[in-house]
Amino acid sequence: MTGDPPSTARRPDPTRRLADWLRSRPLVLAVFVIAALTMAASAYQNAQGRADSTPAPAATSPVDDCATRDACAGEAGDGIRSPGPAGETPADAPATLSPGSSQAPGPPGTPTPHATGDARTPGTGPRAWPHVTSGDRGETVAAIQLLLTAHGYRTAPDAVYGPATTSQVTVYQRDRSLTDDGITGPDTWHALIVTVRPGDRGPAVTATQRLLAAHGHPVPANGVFGEETAQAVTAFQTARALAPDAVVGPDTWSALVNLEQP
């Protein structure tokens, strides 16, 4: 025997049933529509608020003009120009030795550090720098030769400004971007001098000792800045109305190298 075939009636579509139910209840439909519109408006406002609160890109600040001009380095009154390209040192910046250190001359062209203390622009303030040129003789010439050696430009300290000294001065000037005329004037002096103090050693100390002796303060020219040299420097500074600190900086160098040429 065969039974009755299964019922083929379909179940109502849930979506259609919901639509029929909502049509029969217009108040509920209105509430649903209002709620949907409110949610959409709220979402739009939130998105707009996030867009408005996004910070704008920071404006590029102008380049500090002090990075491109030499004048800013002199605002403190020391007269030392700002450094040039990497690895270069301004031509008028004297080097400084730390207490107790030995003067180790580097190869030609090695930049020298800035001096501390009383450095100013060459040719200004209480200092005067002599012009020393080919044919000159004396302890001022010997000081130039010893200072060249201190910077790695070995020159015999024979106190004669001959062709060899002129050549070394010219090379040194060229390496320091100075006028390479072979004449030791204010700019070249300022590039050559090395601040020395008790405990230092080397050619710059020897130059100091020889100049002290030439000024009537005899000390052994042994290149060692010991107690005897410190006392002689202090006595020289006192006689020249300089700060008696036993440190040979630019002012003391200027007073030392000004000797009468024979």
C-alpha positions as a Python dict, from the first residue, in 0.01 Angstrom:
ca = {
    (1, 'M'): (0, 0, 0),
    (2, 'T'): (115, 345, -74),
    (3, 'G'): (69, 623, 177),
    (4, 'D'): (-27, 979, 120),
    (5, 'P'): (250, 1188, -31),
    (6, 'P'): (421, 1427, 210),
    (7, 'S'): (286, 1775, 229),
    (8, 'T'): (449, 2010, -17),
    (9, 'A'): (322, 2330, 147),
    (10, 'R'): (605, 2579, 195),
    (11, 'R'): (670, 2762, 516),
    (12, 'P'): (610, 3139, 498),
    (13, 'D'): (922, 3353, 424),
    (14, 'P'): (1042, 3508, 758),
    (15, 'T'): (1118, 3839, 588),
    (16, 'R'): (770, 3855, 437),
    (17, 'R'): (613, 3761, 769),
    (18, 'L'): (808, 4045, 938),
    (19, 'A'): (701, 4291, 666),
    (20, 'D'): (335, 4185, 706),
    (21, 'W'): (365, 4219, 1081),
    (22, 'L'): (512, 4569, 1057),
    (23, 'R'): (243, 4679, 807),
    (24, 'S'): (-17, 4574, 1056),
    (25, 'R'): (149, 4785, 1324),
    (26, 'P'): (236, 5127, 1172),
    (27, 'L'): (346, 5275, 1506),
    (28, 'V'): (614, 5010, 1554),
    (29, 'L'): (731, 5063, 1193),
    (30, 'A'): (765, 5437, 1258),
    (31, 'V'): (975, 5371, 1569),
    (32, 'F'): (1206, 5142, 1368),
    (33, 'V'): (1248, 5402, 1093),
    (34, 'I'): (1323, 5683, 1340),
    (35, 'A'): (1576, 5467, 1525),
    (36, 'A'): (1753, 5378, 1199),
    (37, 'L'): (1770, 5741, 1091),
    (38, 'T'): (1903, 5847, 1434),
    (39, 'M'): (2177, 5584, 1424),
    (40, 'A'): (2280, 5690, 1072),
    (41, 'A'): (2298, 6058, 1172),
    (42, 'S'): (2502, 5974, 1480),
    (43, 'A'): (2752, 5770, 1277),
    (44, 'Y'): (2792, 6054, 1028),
    (45, 'Q'): (2858, 6308, 1304),
    (46, 'N'): (3117, 6083, 1468),
    (47, 'A'): (3302, 6039, 1138),
    (48, 'Q'): (3299, 6414, 1075),
    (49, 'G'): (3433, 6480, 1427),
    (50, 'R'): (3725, 6242, 1374),
    (51, 'A'): (3813, 6414, 1047),
    (52, 'D'): (3804, 6759, 1210),
    (53, 'S'): (4022, 6651, 1501),
    (54, 'T'): (4303, 6514, 1281),
    (55, 'P'): (4607, 6748, 1336),
    (56, 'A'): (4738, 6930, 1032),
    (57, 'P'): (5100, 6865, 926),
    (58, 'A'): (5345, 7082, 1116),
    (59, 'A'): (5473, 7373, 914),
    (60, 'T'): (5835, 7349, 826),
    (61, 'S'): (6026, 7594, 1042),
    (62, 'P'): (6272, 7823, 862),
    (63, 'V'): (6638, 7737, 882),
    (64, 'D'): (6810, 7921, 1164),
    (65, 'D'): (7007, 8194, 996),
    (66, 'C'): (7284, 8144, 1253),
    (67, 'A'): (7373, 7816, 1084),
    (68, 'T'): (7470, 7996, 766),
    (69, 'R'): (7653, 8305, 881),
    (70, 'D'): (7971, 8362, 1075),
    (71, 'A'): (7839, 8651, 1281),
    (72, 'C'): (7639, 8430, 1519),
    (73, 'A'): (7956, 8266, 1652),
    (74, 'G'): (8078, 8603, 1769),
    (75, 'E'): (7769, 8689, 1977),
    (76, 'A'): (7955, 8596, 2293),
    (77, 'G'): (8232, 8838, 2201),
    (78, 'D'): (8512, 8587, 2156),
    (79, 'G'): (8559, 8657, 1785),
    (80, 'I'): (8587, 8290, 1686),
    (81, 'R'): (8396, 8213, 1369),
    (82, 'S'): (8158, 7925, 1342),
    (83, 'P'): (8295, 7596, 1201),
    (84, 'G'): (8287, 7539, 826),
    (85, 'P'): (8225, 7206, 660),
    (86, 'A'): (8271, 6889, 861),
    (87, 'G'): (8629, 6834, 969),
    (88, 'E'): (8737, 7196, 915),
    (89, 'T'): (8836, 7445, 1180),
    (90, 'P'): (8820, 7823, 1134),
    (91, 'A'): (9151, 7972, 1038),
    (92, 'D'): (9161, 8209, 1333),
    (93, 'A'): (9094, 7948, 1606),
    (94, 'P'): (9402, 7873, 1822),
    (95, 'A'): (9447, 7526, 1962),
    (96, 'T'): (9435, 7435, 2331),
    (97, 'L'): (9642, 7187, 2526),
    (98, 'S'): (9493, 7023, 2832),
    (99, 'P'): (9697, 7032, 3154),
    (100, 'G'): (9961, 6765, 3172),
    (101, 'S'): (9927, 6662, 2810),
    (102, 'S'): (10208, 6635, 2560),
    (103, 'Q'): (10197, 6828, 2237),
    (104, 'A'): (10167, 6561, 1970),
    (105, 'P'): (10184, 6729, 1630),
    (106, 'G'): (9952, 6577, 1377),
    (107, 'P'): (9997, 6547, 1004),
    (108, 'P'): (9980, 6859, 786),
    (109, 'G'): (9627, 6987, 756),
    (110, 'T'): (9510, 6842, 1090),
    (111, 'P'): (9245, 7082, 1229),
    (112, 'T'): (9323, 7241, 1564),
    (113, 'P'): (9068, 7288, 1844),
    (114, 'H'): (8944, 7623, 1965),
    (115, 'A'): (9132, 7804, 2236),
    (116, 'T'): (8963, 7886, 2564),
    (117, 'G'): (8987, 8210, 2751),
    (118, 'D'): (9069, 8542, 2591),
    (119, 'A'): (9048, 8472, 2217),
    (120, 'R'): (8927, 8760, 1999),
    (121, 'T'): (8929, 8846, 1632),
    (122, 'P'): (9286, 8909, 1511),
    (123, 'G'): (9381, 9274, 1505),
    (124, 'T'): (9116, 9382, 1757),
    (125, 'G'): (9126, 9451, 2130),
    (126, 'P'): (9453, 9509, 2315),
    (127, 'R'): (9655, 9274, 2093),
    (128, 'A'): (9888, 9355, 1810),
    (129, 'W'): (10039, 9089, 1587),
    (130, 'P'): (10367, 9155, 1405),
    (131, 'H'): (10404, 9099, 1032),
    (132, 'V'): (10697, 8863, 985),
    (133, 'T'): (10822, 8787, 637),
    (134, 'S'): (11111, 8645, 437),
    (135, 'G'): (11448, 8777, 552),
    (136, 'D'): (11344, 8848, 914),
    (137, 'R'): (11543, 8701, 1202),
    (138, 'G'): (11507, 8661, 1576),
    (139, 'E'): (11314, 8475, 1843),
    (140, 'T'): (10981, 8577, 1694),
    (141, 'V'): (11082, 8387, 1380),
    (142, 'A'): (11191, 8092, 1597),
    (143, 'A'): (10848, 8098, 1763),
    (144, 'I'): (10682, 8075, 1422),
    (145, 'Q'): (10903, 7780, 1330),
    (146, 'L'): (10832, 7600, 1657),
    (147, 'L'): (10457, 7661, 1627),
    (148, 'L'): (10462, 7524, 1272),
    (149, 'T'): (10632, 7213, 1410),
    (150, 'A'): (10370, 7191, 1685),
    (151, 'H'): (10103, 7171, 1413),
    (152, 'G'): (10289, 6899, 1223),
    (153, 'Y'): (10477, 7123, 975),
    (154, 'R'): (10829, 7051, 1091),
    (155, 'T'): (11058, 7351, 1056),
    (156, 'A'): (11408, 7397, 1196),
    (157, 'P'): (11399, 7665, 1472),
    (158, 'D'): (11705, 7853, 1345),
    (159, 'A'): (11538, 8195, 1391),
    (160, 'V'): (11586, 8277, 1021),
    (161, 'Y'): (11281, 8337, 801),
    (162, 'G'): (11433, 8180, 492),
    (163, 'P'): (11287, 7994, 192),
    (164, 'A'): (11212, 7678, 393),
    (165, 'T'): (11015, 7870, 656),
    (166, 'T'): (10834, 8073, 391),
    (167, 'S'): (10738, 7752, 212),
    (168, 'Q'): (10605, 7590, 532),
    (169, 'V'): (10408, 7901, 623),
    (170, 'T'): (10257, 7907, 273),
    (171, 'V'): (10150, 7543, 293),
    (172, 'Y'): (10007, 7594, 640),
    (173, 'Q'): (9809, 7898, 523),
    (174, 'R'): (9673, 7709, 224),
    (175, 'D'): (9563, 7420, 446),
    (176, 'R'): (9384, 7665, 677),
    (177, 'S'): (9216, 7853, 388),
    (178, 'L'): (9420, 8166, 457),
    (179, 'T'): (9589, 8394, 204),
    (180, 'D'): (9891, 8182, 110),
    (181, 'D'): (10145, 8463, 79),
    (182, 'G'): (10410, 8318, 311),
    (183, 'I'): (10381, 8618, 544),
    (184, 'T'): (10294, 8563, 908),
    (185, 'G'): (10037, 8832, 985),
    (186, 'P'): (9743, 8855, 1231),
    (187, 'D'): (9530, 8580, 1074),
    (188, 'T'): (9821, 8340, 1047),
    (189, 'W'): (9933, 8417, 1403),
    (190, 'H'): (9585, 8346, 1530),
    (191, 'A'): (9584, 8012, 1349),
    (192, 'L'): (9933, 7923, 1476),
    (193, 'I'): (9920, 8006, 1848),
    (194, 'V'): (9858, 7721, 2089),
    (195, 'T'): (9738, 7786, 2443),
    (196, 'V'): (9985, 7627, 2684),
    (197, 'R'): (9978, 7599, 3062),
    (198, 'P'): (10167, 7429, 3348),
    (199, 'G'): (10216, 7059, 3279),
    (200, 'D'): (10225, 7089, 2900),
    (201, 'R'): (10517, 6981, 2683),
    (202, 'G'): (10624, 7028, 2324),
    (203, 'P'): (10745, 7280, 2066),
    (204, 'A'): (10488, 7543, 2166),
    (205, 'V'): (10625, 7538, 2520),
    (206, 'T'): (10979, 7573, 2382),
    (207, 'A'): (10867, 7876, 2181),
    (208, 'T'): (10722, 8028, 2498),
    (209, 'Q'): (11042, 7969, 2691),
    (210, 'R'): (11262, 8122, 2418),
    (211, 'L'): (11040, 8429, 2397),
    (212, 'L'): (11040, 8468, 2776),
    (213, 'A'): (11419, 8464, 2773),
    (214, 'A'): (11421, 8726, 2497),
    (215, 'H'): (11205, 8947, 2719),
    (216, 'G'): (11442, 8916, 3016),
    (217, 'H'): (11280, 8619, 3192),
    (218, 'P'): (11538, 8346, 3125),
    (219, 'V'): (11420, 7985, 3161),
    (220, 'P'): (11558, 7664, 3011),
    (221, 'A'): (11414, 7603, 2662),
    (222, 'N'): (11346, 7236, 2735),
    (223, 'G'): (10985, 7219, 2613),
    (224, 'V'): (10853, 7136, 2963),
    (225, 'F'): (10610, 7380, 3126),
    (226, 'G'): (10728, 7333, 3482),
    (227, 'E'): (10727, 7552, 3792),
    (228, 'E'): (11013, 7774, 3673),
    (229, 'T'): (10838, 7845, 3344),
    (230, 'A'): (10509, 7911, 3524),
    (231, 'Q'): (10678, 8166, 3750),
    (232, 'A'): (10842, 8336, 3452),
    (233, 'V'): (10511, 8354, 3264),
    (234, 'T'): (10336, 8500, 3569),
    (235, 'A'): (10609, 8762, 3612),
    (236, 'F'): (10588, 8854, 3242),
    (237, 'Q'): (10209, 8881, 3257),
    (238, 'T'): (10225, 9101, 3566),
    (239, 'A'): (10476, 9332, 3400),
    (240, 'R'): (10248, 9362, 3094),
    (241, 'A'): (9929, 9420, 3297),
    (242, 'L'): (9787, 9084, 3188),
    (243, 'A'): (9599, 8835, 3405),
    (244, 'P'): (9881, 8660, 3601),
    (245, 'D'): (9739, 8309, 3560),
    (246, 'A'): (10052, 8140, 3413),
    (247, 'V'): (9845, 8038, 3109),
    (248, 'V'): (9986, 8146, 2772),
    (249, 'G'): (9674, 8235, 2576),
    (250, 'P'): (9624, 8478, 2284),
    (251, 'D'): (9688, 8797, 2487),
    (252, 'T'): (10010, 8661, 2636),
    (253, 'W'): (10123, 8526, 2298),
    (254, 'S'): (10065, 8867, 2142),
    (255, 'A'): (10279, 9032, 2406),
    (256, 'L'): (10550, 8767, 2375),
    (257, 'V'): (10592, 8771, 1996),
    (258, 'N'): (10623, 9149, 1973),
    (259, 'L'): (11000, 9178, 1980),
    (260, 'E'): (11217, 9431, 1807),
    (261, 'Q'): (11360, 9281, 1490),
    (262, 'P'): (11743, 9305, 1470),
}
